[in-house]
Amino acid sequence: MTAISQFIENEVKSNDVVLFMKGTPGFPQCGFSGQVVQILDYLGVDYKGVNILTSDELRQGIKDYSQWPTIPQLYVKGEFVGGCDIIREMFQAGELQTFFGEKGIAARAA
Amino acid sequence: MSIQEKIESKLTQALQPERLAVINESHLHAGHQPSFNGSGETHFRVRVVSAKFDGLSRIERHRMVNELLENELAVDKVHALAIEPAAPGEATRW
């Protein structure tokens, strides 16, 4: 396992909710990342944002790790949940709230 | 062949879609990076209804489309790909 995939694995295993994104939760630098930030903030979920723009190695590494070609990417309890489209769809259907509940993550009911 | 035409042709062949809309949204992202002037083929939205999605999870559907368009993402440098997949009979908003 490469150093970068070890770093990623450590992030997703040591934090319940991790969002790999462009920019930071306070200052997203991409509209798709920004949409997921808004949803997580709305639900009041505690999460860690990892800014993949800080390193080309990380930017490529996360795509290889998840076998998913685009950013953002949301991980919950070590499991890849999806990118912007999937998170938004789940949120709109009320499934994201249920999913967090099943995973034991505190989230406000929408 | 434009990138848009390649996307349409690959998805049509592989998914035999009931409905397909490939929308170039690059103009909506003009200026957010120096190389995006809005006239290019950098940002796409794919809306597709196909029986191939029957019984597949959201992630599996997205993976299928991502894999079909691997070359467009990696070689043609499509920067963003929004995907709205549905199986026949499922609700769509378009």
Backbone of each chain as ProteinMPNN parsed JSONL, in Angstrom:
{"seq_chain_A": "MTAISQFIENEVKSNDVVLFMKGTPGFPQCGFSGQVVQILDYLGVDYKGVNILTSDELRQGIKDYSQWPTIPQLYVKGEFVGGCDIIREMFQAGELQTFFGEKGIAARAA", "coords_chain_A": {"N_chain_A": [[0.853, -1.207, 0.0], [0.566, 2.21, -0.844], [2.056, 5.249, 0.475], [0.221, 7.318, 0.308], [-2.25, 6.062, 0.052], [-2.329, 4.833, 2.457], [-2.485, 7.039, 4.13], [-5.037, 7.963, 3.395], [-6.637, 5.787, 4.117], [-6.233, 5.819, 6.843], [-7.472, 8.258, 7.488], [-10.181, 7.711, 6.827], [-10.752, 5.69, 8.541], [-10.303, 6.648, 11.058], [-12.011, 8.716, 11.43], [-15.463, 9.307, 11.753], [-17.101, 10.492, 9.784], [-16.055, 11.568, 6.731], [-15.248, 13.97, 4.35], [-13.906, 14.138, 1.266], [-12.794, 16.741, -0.575], [-12.875, 19.693, -2.73], [-11.26, 22.435, -1.656], [-12.258, 23.812, 1.525], [-14.558, 23.017, 4.245], [-15.38, 25.527, 5.195], [-14.724, 27.142, 3.085], [-15.481, 26.163, 0.282], [-14.175, 25.176, -2.892], [-15.433, 24.508, -5.193], [-18.445, 23.919, -6.883], [-19.791, 21.486, -6.597], [-18.592, 20.194, -4.434], [-19.309, 22.125, -2.592], [-22.091, 21.812, -2.458], [-22.404, 19.382, -1.095], [-21.239, 20.008, 1.347], [-23.103, 21.89, 2.232], [-25.355, 20.268, 2.618], [-24.456, 18.474, 4.619], [-23.907, 20.29, 6.646], [-26.445, 21.333, 7.041], [-27.731, 19.133, 8.079], [-26.441, 18.997, 10.406], [-24.275, 17.365, 10.94], [-21.29, 16.061, 12.32], [-18.213, 16.321, 10.756], [-15.167, 15.597, 8.971], [-13.425, 17.611, 6.781], [-11.419, 17.03, 3.983], [-9.073, 18.6, 2.126], [-8.465, 18.126, -1.125], [-7.101, 19.585, -2.93], [-4.722, 20.368, -1.948], [-2.674, 18.704, -2.59], [-1.321, 17.03, -5.367], [-0.865, 14.362, -5.359], [-2.586, 13.379, -3.431], [-4.986, 14.114, -4.615], [-5.078, 12.463, -6.874], [-4.735, 10.082, -5.545], [-7.044, 9.599, -3.962], [-8.921, 9.072, -5.887], [-7.981, 6.708, -6.945], [-8.082, 5.099, -4.691], [-10.819, 4.821, -4.11], [-11.743, 3.995, -6.508], [-13.156, 5.801, -8.115], [-13.966, 8.45, -10.178], [-14.346, 11.168, -9.657], [-14.588, 14.204, -7.654], [-16.565, 15.709, -5.127], [-16.102, 13.173, -2.503], [-17.757, 11.147, -0.247], [-17.222, 9.569, 2.819], [-18.417, 7.286, 5.228], [-17.954, 5.928, 8.333], [-15.786, 4.473, 7.315], [-16.79, 3.564, 4.932], [-17.409, 4.047, 1.487], [-19.736, 6.335, 0.37], [-20.728, 7.98, -1.674], [-20.717, 10.438, -4.377], [-21.387, 13.892, -5.199], [-23.904, 13.859, -6.636], [-25.153, 11.5, -5.741], [-25.26, 11.858, -2.955], [-26.897, 14.115, -2.819], [-29.259, 13.159, -3.981], [-29.901, 11.12, -2.138], [-30.305, 12.643, 0.129], [-32.49, 14.247, -0.636], [-34.41, 12.305, -0.884], [-34.706, 11.6, 1.697], [-33.207, 9.529, 2.585], [-30.587, 9.801, 3.374], [-30.554, 10.826, 5.927], [-31.718, 8.678, 7.306], [-29.738, 6.813, 6.797], [-27.493, 7.884, 8.171], [-28.53, 7.642, 10.739], [-28.721, 4.84, 10.977], [-26.049, 4.257, 11.017], [-25.316, 5.226, 13.379], [-24.684, 7.918, 13.615], [-25.049, 11.168, 14.71], [-27.626, 13.153, 13.474], [-29.635, 15.821, 12.353], [-33.131, 15.574, 11.957], [-34.588, 16.068, 8.806]], "CA_chain_A": [[0.0, 0.0, 0.0], [1.39, 3.426, -0.933], [1.927, 6.169, 1.608], [-0.978, 8.152, 0.191], [-3.444, 5.264, 0.356], [-2.311, 4.64, 3.912], [-3.007, 8.284, 4.704], [-6.488, 7.991, 3.16], [-7.241, 4.756, 4.942], [-6.207, 6.303, 8.222], [-8.513, 9.299, 7.613], [-11.553, 7.18, 6.79], [-10.963, 4.765, 9.668], [-10.22, 7.317, 12.358], [-13.073, 9.727, 11.509], [-16.735, 8.689, 11.366], [-17.59, 11.064, 8.53], [-14.974, 12.304, 6.066], [-15.564, 14.447, 3.006], [-12.785, 14.552, 0.416], [-13.431, 17.829, -1.323], [-12.024, 20.777, -3.214], [-11.42, 23.524, -0.707], [-12.543, 23.418, 2.905], [-15.983, 23.25, 4.559], [-15.619, 26.961, 5.317], [-14.498, 27.812, 1.799], [-15.419, 25.185, -0.807], [-13.692, 25.785, -4.131], [-16.087, 23.812, -6.298], [-19.871, 23.915, -6.568], [-20.256, 20.152, -6.213], [-18.149, 20.035, -3.042], [-20.096, 23.057, -1.793], [-23.436, 21.271, -2.231], [-22.345, 18.348, -0.054], [-20.995, 20.741, 2.591], [-24.381, 22.484, 2.657], [-26.235, 19.203, 3.109], [-23.944, 17.984, 5.906], [-24.096, 21.353, 7.635], [-27.872, 21.404, 7.313], [-28.071, 17.993, 8.941], [-25.722, 19.149, 11.665], [-23.389, 16.209, 11.119], [-19.863, 16.346, 12.522], [-17.417, 15.648, 9.724], [-13.866, 16.17, 8.672], [-13.191, 17.919, 5.373], [-10.019, 16.896, 3.551], [-8.93, 19.384, 0.896], [-7.581, 17.376, -2.022], [-6.34, 20.524, -3.766], [-3.432, 20.655, -1.324], [-1.633, 17.794, -3.073], [-1.681, 16.269, -6.569], [-0.795, 12.956, -4.992], [-3.834, 13.086, -2.733], [-6.064, 14.268, -5.583], [-5.121, 11.216, -7.647], [-4.793, 8.951, -4.614], [-8.403, 9.315, -3.513], [-9.622, 8.474, -7.03], [-7.53, 5.315, -7.034], [-8.519, 4.392, -3.482], [-12.252, 4.514, -4.176], [-12.107, 3.66, -7.893], [-14.233, 6.755, -8.423], [-13.13, 9.436, -10.876], [-14.663, 12.582, -9.42], [-14.605, 14.772, -6.309], [-16.283, 15.207, -3.783], [-16.387, 11.796, -2.122], [-18.12, 11.075, 1.175], [-17.016, 8.298, 3.518], [-19.004, 7.191, 6.557], [-17.443, 4.73, 9.027], [-14.882, 3.728, 6.437], [-17.478, 3.086, 3.73], [-17.664, 5.07, 0.48], [-21.184, 6.491, 0.196], [-21.011, 8.516, -3.0], [-20.32, 11.8, -4.716], [-22.4, 14.941, -5.038], [-25.239, 13.479, -7.139], [-25.73, 10.46, -4.886], [-25.573, 12.441, -1.645], [-28.056, 14.994, -2.963], [-30.446, 12.295, -4.188], [-30.234, 10.457, -0.873], [-30.826, 13.676, 1.031], [-33.822, 14.657, -1.088], [-35.326, 11.191, -0.642], [-34.754, 11.326, 3.133], [-32.425, 8.323, 2.875], [-29.294, 10.127, 3.992], [-30.834, 10.956, 7.346], [-31.88, 7.31, 7.793], [-28.426, 6.162, 6.715], [-26.687, 8.34, 9.313], [-29.114, 7.038, 11.929], [-28.316, 3.425, 11.027], [-24.611, 4.19, 11.299], [-25.085, 5.775, 14.708], [-24.145, 9.274, 13.51], [-26.09, 12.132, 15.061], [-28.019, 14.064, 12.403], [-30.943, 16.436, 12.553], [-34.136, 15.118, 10.994], [-34.867, 17.171, 7.882]], "C_chain_A": [[0.885, 1.253, 0.0], [1.148, 4.315, 0.282], [0.614, 6.94, 1.527], [-2.232, 7.311, 0.483], [-3.491, 4.921, 1.845], [-2.878, 5.864, 4.63], [-4.532, 8.321, 4.585], [-7.194, 6.975, 4.057], [-7.308, 5.191, 6.408], [-7.299, 7.358, 8.451], [-9.901, 8.674, 7.699], [-11.822, 6.211, 7.943], [-10.956, 5.481, 11.005], [-11.242, 8.447, 12.5], [-14.376, 9.091, 11.019], [-17.228, 9.177, 10.009], [-16.467, 11.917, 7.941], [-15.435, 12.703, 4.674], [-14.27, 14.867, 2.323], [-13.346, 15.547, -0.58], [-12.394, 18.783, -1.878], [-12.294, 21.995, -2.35], [-11.717, 22.954, 0.675], [-14.033, 23.626, 3.168], [-16.31, 24.745, 4.675], [-15.486, 27.712, 4.008], [-14.345, 26.774, 0.69], [-14.979, 25.875, -2.103], [-14.258, 25.089, -5.358], [-17.554, 23.698, -5.915], [-20.374, 22.564, -6.08], [-19.846, 19.854, -4.766], [-19.012, 20.903, -2.13], [-21.489, 22.525, -1.496], [-23.43, 20.23, -1.114], [-22.094, 18.985, 1.314], [-22.316, 21.304, 3.13], [-25.31, 21.437, 3.249], [-25.769, 18.722, 4.485], [-24.141, 19.03, 6.994], [-25.564, 21.462, 8.027], [-28.304, 20.304, 8.267], [-27.337, 18.044, 10.278], [-24.791, 17.988, 11.985], [-21.961, 16.698, 11.36], [-19.07, 15.615, 11.454], [-16.074, 16.33, 9.575], [-13.769, 16.402, 7.175], [-11.705, 17.744, 5.074], [-9.904, 17.564, 2.186], [-7.934, 18.702, -0.039], [-6.79, 18.298, -2.948], [-4.959, 20.829, -3.178], [-2.322, 19.769, -1.886], [-2.116, 17.021, -4.297], [-1.728, 14.779, -6.266], [-2.09, 12.523, -4.303], [-5.009, 13.129, -3.701], [-6.205, 13.016, -6.441], [-5.36, 10.027, -6.717], [-6.207, 8.598, -4.195], [-9.213, 8.677, -4.641], [-9.245, 6.999, -7.173], [-8.087, 4.496, -5.861], [-9.967, 3.922, -3.623], [-12.665, 3.966, -5.533], [-13.296, 4.515, -8.338], [-13.551, 7.998, -8.983], [-13.362, 10.896, -10.505], [-14.674, 12.918, -7.932], [-15.862, 15.635, -6.214], [-16.593, 13.714, -3.612], [-16.633, 11.757, -0.616], [-17.915, 9.652, 1.708], [-17.684, 8.362, 4.883], [-18.572, 5.861, 7.171], [-16.635, 3.853, 8.078], [-15.489, 3.29, 5.119], [-17.71, 4.252, 2.767], [-19.163, 5.15, 0.207], [-21.534, 7.043, -1.182], [-20.444, 9.901, -3.194], [-21.51, 12.735, -4.589], [-23.797, 14.486, -5.463], [-25.923, 12.5, -6.192], [-26.126, 11.036, -3.531], [-26.811, 13.332, -1.744], [-29.343, 14.185, -3.141], [-30.886, 11.636, -2.882], [-30.853, 11.453, 0.097], [-32.26, 14.028, 0.649], [-34.85, 13.555, -0.836], [-35.473, 10.88, 0.85], [-33.901, 10.129, 3.548], [-31.126, 8.624, 3.601], [-29.45, 10.224, 5.51], [-30.96, 9.574, 7.978], [-30.534, 6.595, 7.853], [-27.542, 6.576, 7.891], [-27.202, 7.71, 10.605], [-28.673, 5.591, 12.101], [-26.855, 3.267, 11.411], [-24.272, 4.767, 12.675], [-24.453, 7.148, 14.701], [-25.285, 10.252, 13.8], [-26.36, 13.065, 13.882], [-29.416, 14.573, 12.702], [-31.913, 15.85, 11.537], [-34.509, 16.285, 10.099], [-36.356, 17.413, 7.77]], "O_chain_A": [[1.846, 1.334, 0.765], [0.171, 4.152, 1.012], [-0.03, 7.189, 2.546], [-3.174, 7.808, 1.1], [-4.567, 4.743, 2.416], [-3.635, 5.75, 5.594], [-5.232, 8.663, 5.538], [-8.217, 7.275, 4.673], [-8.297, 4.962, 7.105], [-7.969, 7.35, 9.485], [-10.707, 9.061, 8.546], [-12.975, 5.943, 8.281], [-11.529, 4.992, 11.979], [-11.337, 9.068, 13.559], [-14.391, 8.415, 9.99], [-17.707, 8.394, 9.19], [-15.992, 12.862, 8.571], [-15.946, 11.88, 3.915], [-13.618, 15.825, 2.738], [-14.264, 15.233, -1.337], [-11.209, 18.707, -1.555], [-13.408, 22.518, -2.314], [-11.463, 21.782, 0.955], [-14.704, 24.327, 2.41], [-17.399, 25.174, 4.292], [-16.062, 28.786, 3.835], [-13.239, 26.524, 0.21], [-15.364, 27.013, -2.374], [-13.644, 25.082, -6.425], [-17.878, 23.413, -4.762], [-21.277, 22.498, -5.247], [-20.636, 19.334, -3.979], [-19.398, 20.483, -1.039], [-22.02, 22.753, -0.409], [-24.34, 20.196, -0.286], [-22.664, 18.557, 2.318], [-22.606, 21.207, 4.322], [-25.974, 21.682, 4.256], [-26.574, 18.576, 5.404], [-24.499, 18.701, 8.125], [-25.89, 21.659, 9.197], [-29.135, 20.517, 9.15], [-27.588, 17.231, 11.167], [-24.551, 17.669, 13.149], [-21.485, 17.62, 10.699], [-19.241, 14.41, 11.271], [-15.874, 17.471, 9.992], [-14.005, 15.487, 6.386], [-10.847, 18.238, 5.805], [-10.548, 17.154, 1.22], [-6.728, 18.696, 0.211], [-5.905, 17.84, -3.67], [-4.129, 21.467, -3.826], [-1.144, 20.058, -1.676], [-3.194, 16.426, -4.272], [-2.524, 14.036, -6.84], [-2.615, 11.441, -4.563], [-5.915, 12.299, -3.63], [-7.318, 12.56, -6.705], [-6.086, 9.092, -7.055], [-6.541, 7.418, -4.083], [-10.084, 7.843, -4.392], [-10.088, 6.157, -7.482], [-8.505, 3.35, -6.03], [-10.298, 2.781, -3.301], [-13.8, 3.521, -5.705], [-14.291, 4.014, -8.86], [-12.655, 8.549, -8.344], [-12.647, 11.773, -10.988], [-14.757, 12.037, -7.076], [-16.197, 16.27, -7.214], [-17.245, 13.09, -4.449], [-15.836, 12.259, 0.177], [-18.377, 8.675, 1.118], [-17.547, 9.347, 5.609], [-18.801, 4.798, 6.594], [-16.796, 2.632, 8.055], [-14.801, 2.713, 4.277], [-18.157, 5.321, 3.182], [-19.788, 4.149, -0.145], [-22.521, 6.626, -1.789], [-19.789, 10.462, -2.316], [-22.511, 12.407, -3.952], [-24.767, 14.702, -4.736], [-27.104, 12.64, -5.877], [-27.203, 10.736, -3.016], [-27.671, 13.308, -0.863], [-30.372, 14.484, -2.535], [-32.073, 11.594, -2.559], [-31.812, 11.136, 0.801], [-33.138, 14.098, 1.509], [-36.024, 13.84, -0.601], [-36.257, 10.012, 1.234], [-33.874, 9.757, 4.721], [-30.624, 7.793, 4.358], [-28.596, 9.767, 6.27], [-30.395, 9.314, 9.039], [-30.226, 5.881, 8.808], [-26.917, 5.731, 8.531], [-26.419, 7.295, 11.459], [-28.303, 5.16, 13.193], [-26.465, 2.285, 12.042], [-23.112, 4.795, 13.085], [-23.766, 7.523, 15.651], [-26.355, 10.164, 13.199], [-25.441, 13.692, 13.355], [-30.262, 13.853, 13.232], [-31.55, 15.652, 10.377], [-34.726, 17.391, 10.594], [-36.783, 18.305, 7.036]]}, "seq_chain_B": "MSIQEKIESKLTQALQPERLAVINESHLHAGHQPSFNGSGETHFRVRVVSAKFDGLSRIERHRMVNELLENELAVDKVHALAIEPAAPGEATRW", "coords_chain_B": {"N_chain_B": [[-15.066, 13.939, -34.056], [-17.071, 15.404, -31.582], [-16.593, 15.723, -27.984], [-18.998, 15.543, -26.683], [-20.552, 14.174, -28.575], [-19.188, 11.752, -28.595], [-19.697, 10.844, -26.003], [-22.479, 10.557, -26.113], [-22.707, 8.575, -28.057], [-21.307, 6.381, -26.962], [-22.819, 5.848, -24.631], [-25.301, 5.324, -25.704], [-24.841, 3.011, -27.2], [-23.97, 1.183, -25.195], [-25.881, 1.226, -23.153], [-28.366, 1.19, -24.255], [-30.478, 3.198, -24.05], [-33.724, 4.193, -22.818], [-34.366, 6.813, -22.589], [-32.22, 9.586, -23.142], [-30.15, 12.231, -22.247], [-27.571, 14.315, -22.906], [-25.908, 16.867, -21.584], [-24.146, 19.767, -22.159], [-22.626, 21.605, -19.823], [-20.674, 23.436, -19.637], [-20.547, 26.18, -19.995], [-21.65, 27.159, -17.7], [-19.663, 27.143, -15.926], [-17.697, 28.858, -16.58], [-14.691, 30.539, -16.127], [-14.146, 29.615, -13.563], [-11.854, 28.212, -13.375], [-8.701, 29.121, -14.79], [-8.474, 27.92, -17.325], [-11.031, 27.397, -18.128], [-13.132, 28.649, -20.32], [-15.704, 28.575, -20.924], [-16.529, 27.915, -23.429], [-15.77, 25.433, -23.999], [-15.572, 21.795, -23.652], [-15.94, 20.782, -20.907], [-17.547, 20.354, -18.685], [-20.125, 18.176, -18.002], [-23.522, 16.972, -17.945], [-25.23, 14.016, -17.474], [-28.17, 12.507, -18.262], [-30.049, 9.687, -17.929], [-32.166, 7.031, -18.801], [-32.372, 3.678, -18.381], [-32.803, 0.184, -18.876], [-30.713, -1.313, -18.068], [-29.976, -0.459, -15.61], [-31.636, -1.571, -13.824], [-32.273, -2.911, -10.667], [-29.777, -2.226, -9.697], [-27.608, -0.566, -7.353], [-27.286, 2.923, -6.367], [-24.569, 3.646, -6.367], [-23.495, 1.615, -7.978], [-24.732, 2.143, -10.431], [-23.685, 4.665, -11.052], [-20.997, 3.966, -11.173], [-21.034, 2.344, -13.43], [-21.609, 4.158, -15.514], [-19.446, 5.925, -15.193], [-17.35, 4.186, -15.803], [-17.849, 3.555, -18.464], [-17.316, 5.987, -19.575], [-14.697, 6.439, -19.087], [-12.466, 7.075, -20.67], [-13.123, 9.594, -21.658], [-13.095, 11.075, -19.344], [-10.446, 10.7, -18.436], [-8.645, 10.989, -20.646], [-9.732, 12.904, -22.428], [-10.082, 14.841, -20.639], [-12.44, 15.674, -19.378], [-13.868, 17.535, -16.903], [-15.867, 17.592, -15.03], [-18.567, 15.477, -14.247], [-21.797, 15.119, -14.008], [-24.276, 12.858, -12.998], [-27.407, 11.458, -13.676], [-28.946, 8.789, -13.202], [-31.533, 6.45, -14.049], [-33.794, 3.708, -13.723], [-36.201, 2.223, -15.951], [-39.502, 3.394, -15.325], [-38.938, 4.507, -12.884], [-39.012, 7.553, -10.948], [-38.276, 10.582, -12.612], [-36.824, 13.828, -13.028], [-36.95, 15.236, -15.356]], "CA_chain_B": [[-16.291, 13.826, -33.246], [-16.952, 16.18, -30.338], [-16.673, 14.899, -26.781], [-20.423, 15.309, -26.444], [-21.012, 13.105, -29.488], [-18.606, 10.485, -28.135], [-20.438, 10.423, -24.806], [-23.802, 10.096, -26.555], [-22.617, 7.331, -28.807], [-20.928, 5.287, -26.056], [-23.919, 5.52, -23.726], [-26.378, 4.742, -26.509], [-24.474, 1.628, -27.532], [-23.82, 0.285, -24.047], [-27.027, 1.225, -22.238], [-29.617, 1.167, -25.032], [-31.369, 3.955, -23.162], [-35.079, 4.602, -23.178], [-34.206, 8.268, -22.759], [-30.849, 10.017, -22.876], [-29.84, 13.637, -22.501], [-26.205, 14.693, -22.536], [-25.981, 18.33, -21.583], [-22.869, 20.443, -21.932], [-22.847, 22.701, -18.866], [-19.383, 24.125, -19.472], [-20.742, 27.642, -19.916], [-22.02, 27.539, -16.327], [-18.464, 27.099, -15.09], [-16.69, 29.73, -17.169], [-13.936, 31.403, -15.226], [-13.798, 29.123, -12.237], [-10.412, 27.961, -13.488], [-8.268, 29.937, -15.928], [-8.632, 27.272, -18.629], [-12.445, 27.231, -18.489], [-13.685, 29.914, -20.835], [-17.136, 28.384, -21.136], [-16.824, 27.463, -24.791], [-15.203, 24.101, -24.186], [-16.35, 20.619, -23.27], [-15.312, 20.425, -19.629], [-18.55, 19.976, -17.685], [-21.294, 17.539, -18.615], [-24.553, 16.312, -17.142], [-25.799, 12.898, -18.215], [-29.45, 12.009, -17.753], [-30.261, 8.481, -18.725], [-33.084, 5.994, -18.317], [-31.982, 2.445, -19.053], [-33.142, -1.061, -18.173], [-29.461, -1.873, -17.523], [-29.815, -0.001, -14.218], [-32.587, -2.309, -12.978], [-31.717, -3.708, -9.575], [-28.451, -1.766, -9.275], [-27.584, 0.53, -6.379], [-26.852, 4.208, -6.928], [-23.129, 3.614, -6.643], [-23.246, 0.731, -9.127], [-25.159, 2.856, -11.651], [-22.688, 5.693, -11.348], [-19.753, 3.303, -11.595], [-21.211, 1.866, -14.8], [-21.46, 5.303, -16.424], [-18.063, 6.395, -15.086], [-16.449, 3.272, -16.505], [-18.068, 3.715, -19.903], [-16.766, 7.282, -20.012], [-13.367, 6.53, -18.498], [-11.564, 7.768, -21.595], [-13.49, 11.014, -21.752], [-12.631, 11.714, -18.104], [-8.985, 10.646, -18.259], [-7.877, 11.449, -21.808], [-10.298, 14.151, -22.951], [-10.026, 15.811, -19.543], [-13.723, 16.181, -18.881], [-13.534, 17.904, -15.532], [-16.989, 17.304, -14.14], [-19.597, 14.645, -14.857], [-22.955, 14.892, -13.142], [-25.0, 11.711, -13.559], [-28.753, 11.223, -13.141], [-29.391, 7.53, -13.792], [-32.8, 5.888, -13.563], [-34.313, 2.546, -14.439], [-37.549, 2.522, -16.473], [-40.553, 3.389, -14.308], [-38.553, 5.322, -11.732], [-39.297, 8.972, -11.131], [-37.205, 11.467, -13.07], [-37.241, 15.234, -12.975], [-36.629, 15.877, -16.633]], "C_chain_B": [[-16.102, 14.633, -31.957], [-17.032, 15.235, -29.145], [-18.136, 14.566, -26.489], [-20.96, 14.166, -27.309], [-20.454, 11.748, -29.07], [-19.371, 9.941, -26.933], [-21.79, 9.842, -25.227], [-23.707, 8.747, -27.234], [-22.242, 6.163, -27.884], [-22.097, 4.872, -25.166], [-25.066, 4.856, -24.486], [-26.077, 3.276, -26.804], [-24.546, 0.71, -26.32], [-25.103, 0.155, -23.239], [-28.369, 1.088, -22.949], [-30.715, 1.925, -24.287], [-32.757, 4.192, -23.75], [-35.084, 6.101, -23.439], [-32.768, 8.61, -22.423], [-30.732, 11.499, -23.176], [-28.425, 13.903, -22.0], [-26.126, 16.211, -22.695], [-24.602, 18.906, -21.286], [-23.134, 21.659, -21.046], [-21.59, 23.546, -18.691], [-19.549, 25.636, -19.32], [-21.084, 28.092, -18.5], [-20.783, 27.662, -15.438], [-17.357, 27.984, -15.635], [-16.002, 30.528, -16.079], [-13.579, 30.789, -13.896], [-12.407, 28.484, -12.195], [-9.972, 28.701, -14.744], [-8.53, 29.286, -17.285], [-10.097, 27.095, -19.034], [-12.994, 28.565, -19.006], [-15.163, 29.753, -21.174], [-17.48, 27.861, -22.508], [-16.418, 26.001, -24.995], [-16.146, 22.978, -23.818], [-15.743, 20.061, -21.986], [-16.317, 19.88, -18.62], [-19.78, 19.396, -18.38], [-22.262, 17.023, -17.561], [-25.177, 15.221, -18.009], [-27.083, 12.467, -17.531], [-29.815, 10.807, -18.593], [-31.221, 7.528, -18.022], [-32.77, 4.722, -19.1], [-32.362, 1.243, -18.199], [-31.896, -1.708, -17.569], [-29.27, -1.481, -16.055], [-30.736, -0.763, -13.26], [-31.861, -3.092, -11.898], [-30.339, -3.277, -9.11], [-28.573, -0.625, -8.272], [-27.15, 1.826, -7.079], [-25.376, 4.162, -7.306], [-22.83, 2.754, -7.868], [-23.643, 1.415, -10.446], [-24.131, 3.907, -12.051], [-21.383, 5.068, -11.834], [-19.854, 2.843, -13.043], [-20.998, 3.012, -15.793], [-20.015, 5.821, -16.385], [-17.117, 5.503, -15.878], [-16.613, 3.381, -18.013], [-17.388, 4.977, -20.416], [-15.365, 7.523, -19.442], [-12.417, 7.347, -19.372], [-11.846, 9.26, -21.688], [-13.006, 11.747, -20.495], [-11.108, 11.794, -18.072], [-8.239, 11.294, -19.417], [-8.403, 12.792, -22.32], [-10.423, 15.216, -21.872], [-11.379, 16.464, -19.248], [-13.571, 16.34, -17.372], [-14.643, 17.522, -14.549], [-18.051, 16.519, -14.897], [-20.692, 14.424, -13.829], [-23.788, 13.796, -13.805], [-26.351, 11.569, -12.868], [-29.288, 9.947, -13.782], [-30.734, 7.087, -13.232], [-33.114, 4.633, -14.373], [-35.714, 2.904, -14.932], [-38.587, 2.433, -15.35], [-40.2, 4.179, -13.07], [-38.803, 6.798, -12.031], [-38.066, 9.702, -11.665], [-37.735, 12.889, -13.012], [-36.916, 15.95, -14.271], [-37.457, 15.267, -17.747]], "O_chain_B": [[-15.055, 14.534, -31.318], [-17.479, 14.095, -29.272], [-18.463, 13.445, -26.098], [-21.714, 13.312, -26.842], [-21.134, 10.727, -29.169], [-19.657, 8.746, -26.848], [-22.194, 8.777, -24.76], [-24.542, 7.871, -27.005], [-22.801, 5.074, -28.012], [-22.339, 3.681, -24.969], [-25.718, 3.945, -23.976], [-26.945, 2.413, -26.676], [-25.099, -0.388, -26.387], [-25.385, -0.912, -22.696], [-29.397, 0.89, -22.301], [-31.75, 1.356, -23.94], [-32.945, 4.361, -24.955], [-35.717, 6.589, -24.375], [-32.166, 8.008, -21.534], [-31.162, 11.967, -24.23], [-28.128, 13.734, -20.817], [-26.26, 16.75, -23.793], [-23.976, 18.567, -20.282], [-23.782, 22.618, -21.465], [-21.46, 24.282, -17.713], [-18.786, 26.285, -18.605], [-20.849, 29.242, -18.131], [-20.848, 28.213, -14.339], [-16.207, 27.878, -15.208], [-16.654, 31.118, -15.218], [-12.786, 31.366, -13.152], [-11.854, 28.246, -11.121], [-10.769, 28.892, -15.663], [-8.777, 29.975, -18.275], [-10.379, 26.687, -20.16], [-13.28, 29.48, -18.233], [-15.799, 30.69, -21.658], [-18.602, 27.409, -22.737], [-16.693, 25.412, -26.04], [-17.354, 23.173, -23.687], [-15.114, 19.003, -21.988], [-15.972, 19.036, -17.793], [-20.393, 20.04, -19.231], [-21.873, 16.684, -16.443], [-25.6, 15.476, -19.137], [-27.077, 12.105, -16.355], [-29.885, 10.891, -19.819], [-31.104, 7.259, -16.826], [-32.886, 4.691, -20.325], [-32.26, 1.273, -16.972], [-31.997, -2.546, -16.673], [-28.486, -2.107, -15.343], [-30.631, -0.621, -12.042], [-30.937, -3.851, -12.189], [-29.778, -3.901, -8.21], [-29.507, 0.174, -8.328], [-26.709, 1.813, -8.228], [-24.98, 4.573, -8.397], [-22.004, 3.125, -8.702], [-22.952, 1.27, -11.455], [-23.756, 4.026, -13.218], [-20.749, 5.558, -12.769], [-18.887, 2.937, -13.799], [-20.293, 2.854, -16.79], [-19.432, 6.118, -17.428], [-16.199, 5.987, -16.541], [-15.635, 3.309, -18.756], [-16.938, 5.025, -21.561], [-14.912, 8.662, -19.331], [-11.667, 8.192, -18.883], [-10.931, 10.078, -21.784], [-12.564, 12.894, -20.569], [-10.544, 12.831, -17.724], [-7.303, 12.064, -19.199], [-7.626, 13.702, -22.61], [-10.818, 16.349, -22.147], [-11.453, 17.647, -18.914], [-13.198, 15.404, -16.664], [-14.383, 17.176, -13.397], [-18.392, 16.845, -16.034], [-20.533, 13.637, -12.896], [-23.982, 13.804, -15.021], [-26.437, 11.559, -11.64], [-30.0, 10.006, -14.785], [-31.032, 7.329, -12.062], [-32.75, 4.518, -15.543], [-36.348, 3.803, -14.379], [-38.554, 1.514, -14.532], [-41.084, 4.494, -12.273], [-38.807, 7.233, -13.183], [-36.947, 9.459, -11.212], [-38.943, 13.116, -12.955], [-36.636, 17.149, -14.269], [-37.331, 15.672, -18.902]]}, "name": "protein", "num_of_chains": 2, "seq": "MTAISQFIENEVKSNDVVLFMKGTPGFPQCGFSGQVVQILDYLGVDYKGVNILTSDELRQGIKDYSQWPTIPQLYVKGEFVGGCDIIREMFQAGELQTFFGEKGIAARAAMSIQEKIESKLTQALQPERLAVINESHLHAGHQPSFNGSGETHFRVRVVSAKFDGLSRIERHRMVNELLENELAVDKVHALAIEPAAPGEATRW"}
